């Protein structure tokens, strides 16, 4: 039986319930877990992004998170979507995804670009180069 997340949404956050849900999710096959996480993120992004970071390593899920962020997140909340994606995909792959989708989601990429320096690893020439490339494309 799949774990239910109804008690996680539209209520005050409860770390005990969230941890229990994460542990239950980890027992499921990855495909089923990803489906539940996408549904949770759609219904409650704050809780869903938190749980996704802890319950899944699916690269496809985190590319979906990025795409969803570019389509729907506002200028301040996109930070949380980026935090979730960068934590699993890495900075360079995240920025690469943004570069690839710049024409399709120009406004979303601009919103994301504002926050990206906070996620850039210190001392990484590759990260600096890819961020510079993105910024030059947005100029």
HELIX and SHEET records of a PDB file:
HELIX    1   1 UNK A    6  UNK A    8  5                                   3    
HELIX    2   2 UNK A   15  UNK A   25  1                                  11    
HELIX    3   3 UNK A   30  UNK A   43  1                                  14    
HELIX    4   4 UNK A   45  UNK A   55  1                                  11    
HELIX    5   5 UNK A   59  UNK A   72  1                                  14    
HELIX    6   6 UNK A   78  UNK A   89  1                                  12    
HELIX    7   7 UNK A   91  UNK A  100  1                                  10    
HELIX    8   8 UNK A  106  UNK A  116  1                                  11    
HELIX    9   9 UNK A  125  UNK A  138  1                                  14    
END                                                                             
